[in-house]
């Protein structure tokens, strides 16, 4: 099979012919149709996430069809279309798994990091951590739901309840979750870099009540803020924009250091919290909700062999919506 392989951080991906993977007990073998590119992939490529399996086939927003199964795997039938997310395996026995917090499992393994992922024509996945994909989405449009959508959805859940929601950074995840937030009655304030009028206009087209630059005094008195950009300096900025009792949710798996800030911006019962991974319940809830909203995915397609170009475009903010590798066909 063809695959794009990371041999070591800091080097481009290499296109290679690899043996087809063989599904182990409880795993399904998938013919990959599409795999979206996530900013987390960049953190792996840059060595900011420091312990990837090497060599590694990246990719954790995978849509494919079941073409085989290991012993004991019976959830899906051959030909079924499924999605594979970042969370790829948990032990099921630790105190986090037993209390419904499998996203914090100390033995957890992650797709495209500990387990070879979807930048390839075929992959294997633990069937317990796969989701059936609604017929309403084509393969390439379903792929962003598997992480940009799921992590964004968990971030929105942890933001709590309120009326005014700030979104700092308007990339792949924000463009999906803006639609969900509006569907749930939030007034969304989209905050981007100074002069980034294209993303501001995109936010308005997806239902944002207001869009402008970070620091604009119009975006104040927020009940919650989600920081999608991996920029720690946005945390004090978002805290200053909160109403009393508001929450700042840091949605990324990696973020630059948060600068010191005065206690007065934390006072009034403000909360700062991070989002770690996802649970299968997050996935089931969001995948069921997406067609109801309906969540519209904006994508930019690349062939598998152009994965390096896709990654570079994501890195430099040249992608509107989500970059997706079209693998099947």
VENURWO-V345881 format. One record per residue. N is the residue number from 1. D_CENTER is the distance of its C-alpha to the mean C-alpha in Angstrom with 1 decimal. Layout:
# VENURWO-V345881
N,D_CENTER / N,D_CENTER
This chain:
# VENURWO-V345881
1,26.0 / 2,24.4 / 3,21.5 / 4,20.0 / 5,20.6 / 6,19.9 / 7,23.2 / 8,22.7 / 9,20.6 / 10,21.9 / 11,23.0 / 12,21.9 / 13,20.7 / 14,23.7 / 15,24.3 / 16,26.1 / 17,27.7 / 18,26.8 / 19,28.3 / 20,26.5 / 21,24.8 / 22,26.7 / 23,25.2 / 24,26.3 / 25,27.2 / 26,24.7 / 27,22.6 / 28,22.2 / 29,22.6 / 30,20.5 / 31,21.5 / 32,18.2 / 33,18.2 / 34,15.0 / 35,11.9 / 36,9.3 / 37,9.1 / 38,6.3 / 39,7.9 / 40,7.8 / 41,10.1 / 42,12.3 / 43,12.8 / 44,14.0 / 45,16.2 / 46,17.6 / 47,18.5 / 48,16.8 / 49,15.3 / 50,18.8 / 51,19.3 / 52,17.7 / 53,19.8 / 54,21.9 / 55,22.5 / 56,19.0 / 57,17.5 / 58,13.8 / 59,10.9 / 60,8.6 / 61,7.8 / 62,11.5 / 63,14.0 / 64,17.6 / 65,20.9 / 66,22.7 / 67,25.7 / 68,26.8 / 69,26.5 / 70,27.7 / 71,30.3 / 72,29.4 / 73,26.4 / 74,27.3 / 75,24.4 / 76,24.0 / 77,26.7 / 78,27.1 / 79,25.6 / 80,23.0 / 81,19.7 / 82,16.7 / 83,12.9 / 84,11.7 / 85,8.5 / 86,7.9 / 87,10.8 / 88,13.8 / 89,16.9 / 90,18.6 / 91,22.3 / 92,22.8 / 93,25.7 / 94,24.7 / 95,25.1 / 96,21.4 / 97,21.1 / 98,24.4 / 99,23.5 / 100,20.3 / 101,18.0 / 102,16.9 / 103,13.7 / 104,16.4 / 105,18.4 / 106,20.3 / 107,20.6 / 108,17.0 / 109,15.9 / 110,12.6 / 111,12.0 / 112,12.5 / 113,13.9 / 114,16.6 / 115,16.8 / 116,17.1 / 117,14.3 / 118,14.3 / 119,15.8 / 120,18.9 / 121,21.1 / 122,21.0 / 123,19.1 / 124,19.8 / 125,17.7 / 126,18.9 / 127,19.7 / 128,19.0 / 129,15.3 / 130,15.2 / 131,14.9 / 132,17.4 / 133,16.2 / 134,18.3 / 135,20.9 / 136,20.1 / 137,17.3 / 138,18.2 / 139,16.4 / 140,14.9 / 141,13.8 / 142,12.4 / 143,10.0 / 144,7.3 / 145,7.6 / 146,6.6 / 147,2.8 / 148,2.9 / 149,5.8 / 150,6.0 / 151,4.9 / 152,6.7 / 153,9.2 / 154,10.0 / 155,10.4 / 156,12.7 / 157,14.6 / 158,15.3 / 159,16.5 / 160,19.5 / 161,21.8 / 162,23.4 / 163,24.2 / 164,22.8 / 165,19.2 / 166,18.3 / 167,15.0 / 168,15.3 / 169,13.7 / 170,13.0 / 171,10.6 / 172,7.9 / 173,6.2 / 174,9.8 / 175,11.5 / 176,10.2 / 177,10.7 / 178,13.9 / 179,15.3 / 180,14.7 / 181,16.2 / 182,19.1 / 183,19.7 / 184,20.1 / 185,22.6 / 186,21.0 / 187,22.3 / 188,19.5 / 189,20.4 / 190,18.2 / 191,19.0 / 192,18.7 / 193,20.8 / 194,24.5 / 195,25.5 / 196,22.2 / 197,23.8 / 198,21.8 / 199,18.5 / 200,20.6 / 201,22.2 / 202,19.0 / 203,18.0 / 204,21.5 / 205,21.3 / 206,18.4 / 207,20.5 / 208,20.2 / 209,23.6 / 210,23.7 / 211,22.1 / 212,23.5 / 213,23.4 / 214,22.3 / 215,25.5 / 216,27.0 / 217,29.2 / 218,28.4 / 219,25.0 / 220,26.6 / 221,27.3 / 222,23.7 / 223,23.2 / 224,19.6 / 225,17.3 / 226,13.5 / 227,13.0 / 228,10.0 / 229,12.1 / 230,12.7 / 231,16.3 / 232,18.3 / 233,21.1 / 234,19.3 / 235,19.7 / 236,23.5 / 237,23.2 / 238,21.1 / 239,23.5 / 240,26.4 / 241,25.0 / 242,24.7 / 243,27.4 / 244,29.0 / 245,27.0 / 246,23.7 / 247,20.4 / 248,18.0 / 249,14.5 / 250,12.7 / 251,8.9 / 252,8.5 / 253,9.3 / 254,12.1 / 255,14.3 / 256,17.8 / 257,20.7 / 258,21.4 / 259,25.0 / 260,27.6 / 261,28.4 / 262,31.3 / 263,31.4 / 264,32.3 / 265,28.8 / 266,27.6 / 267,30.7 / 268,30.9 / 269,28.6 / 270,25.4 / 271,22.5 / 272,19.8 / 273,17.1 / 274,13.9 / 275,11.0 / 276,11.0 / 277,8.8 / 278,9.4 / 279,12.7 / 280,13.9 / 281,15.4 / 282,12.1 / 283,11.3 / 284,14.9 / 285,15.2 / 286,12.3 / 287,13.3 / 288,16.8 / 289,16.3 / 290,14.5 / 291,17.8 / 292,19.8 / 293,18.4 / 294,18.1 / 295,14.7 / 296,15.4 / 297,13.0 / 298,14.2 / 299,14.0 / 300,15.9 / 301,17.2 / 302,18.4 / 303,20.4 / 304,19.4 / 305,22.1 / 306,20.7 / 307,17.5 / 308,18.9 / 309,19.4 / 310,15.9 / 311,14.7 / 312,17.5 / 313,16.8 / 314,13.2 / 315,15.0 / 316,17.6 / 317,15.9 / 318,17.7 / 319,15.1 / 320,15.2 / 321,12.1 / 322,10.1 / 323,12.0 / 324,12.6 / 325,15.1 / 326,17.8 / 327,19.2 / 328,21.5 / 329,24.9
